[in-house]
């Protein structure tokens, strides 16, 4: 059987006639005779018949020709995007010399069955230099640091903070050199006299001096429990870490600073004491991109004609094919650069274009001019020249959005590196654009012409520029009666599962997402309009529910259905199949909303108990239960550790 034809315009003759009559009623209410005998109606039907024939012919246009029409408008299928993430390389032991992770090193997920492994390649070289403890100092809140290195090395224990400790008291540790993007281990012999903090939640942060300010370090492990006991602290130092002078001593400075205690979090009642300290680097973190490198790909032999094309063997190329190499028969090799179009290419410019979706490499065409001449756009390789693609990556798509701790296979052996992992999930992977989506985008483009007037215009323009966003909202943020308003474009990244405990971290848009959307809306905004591009705020919600299952229902399945319904109801992202929108931006949450969701689940007889708690997503702290939760106009709800108990109906 033949494939069904695309239905680009589903209006038929009678639909067109009815639309025209409704339009006449609005614009010419004095025209009341709409019978078929009226000459005006006869003209309407004649035009409707011709438009119906045009629609029929339009619906016979194959997809390939439709894409060519869209290409004339400058609307093309978007290529897939490659996911990006960070890889942490762990050394086998502290080293005396710098260990380098080169660009192009490959890391993959373990293979499962017949499925291919997901390969990432390092984008930026990583140096892991050796470092050791050099300086020690203390600083009370609001006072200049005091270095006590000599006394400490002489065997005198150091009191880290004031007695009793106050907020912003600090213990400063100076390393022999700066260690940007490295993992540093601090082996500390310490103790805490008297009643101290909860070792699981100590009120302290570790920070690194980055030239202009102190930047928080990610704490991979704290075996000291907040300087309560001897142990090892492993810190991931930020990229801006730099050596600087404190107290006339140059070092790569780190510090442990006391912070305010959260409700229910014990504060320091006595200062810890440090009697020994050792520091060394044990790893480092660098960026990686999804894609498997292809080093040498022969495309074919040139026939010397303009406009010839070749196809790479591995697709898609995810924006990584930047050039091709043309080897002439004389033995010379020339590099031809990839450009977006041949519009500005002269007859001697060595340019090619690359279609990332199909992997097609095209050389410049010869175009006949109105005066009868022929103009060559871009040079043409000589007859017999061998065409070879430069190094590129094959990959991209949503399959690159792997979860945390899944990139563990080191495919490129690196001396002295024992293991590798991704501490956070990779984000930004987007599949190639579908034909239905490019048709929809073409309609938006024809309506907006890259000019944003309405909220839908801003959302459509930002969505085309930031495809990894799962939801985009445009809201007005008035600055006051005397000042101009602010248009806020809010981006919600697409994540794998909002049920994951740390999903709120992935729901924060990356800097790359913000920059790409900001460039697009800035170019499209009207003069005088201020635009801000950011992510929404998130309010955590914990629901504790008790339900009774119908007779004979599986209680475990009922519990899973209720949990899934609660997570879907409060999800900031719409359903992938479009059946459910995300929670409306800024809308208050009522306890009755959750009763409706829980009671509507299959297998639920009744809801015996339901409580709603505002939750802090970063700390997990729950506040008092409430029946109504209000949020700001740029805030979304996010589920956090729902609890459902199911019992049999009486």
Helices and strands as residue ranges (DSSP letters): H 13-27, H 39-59, H 63-72, E 84-91, E 99-101, E 106-109, E 119-122, E 126-128, E 133-139, E 146-147, H 149-153, E 158-159, E 170-175, E 182-192, E 204-209, E 214-216, E 218-222, E 231-236, E 244-246, E 249-258, E 272-290, E 292-294, E 297-301, E 309-311, E 323-327, E 333-338, E 351-355, E 360-363, E 366-368, E 374-376, E 386-389, E 392-394, G 398-400, E 407-410, E 417-421, H 435-448, H 455-465, E 469-477, E 486-493, H 503-506, H 511-524, E 530-534, E 537-549, H 555-569, E 589-590, H 591-599, E 604-615, E 622-625, E 628-629, E 635-639, E 643-648
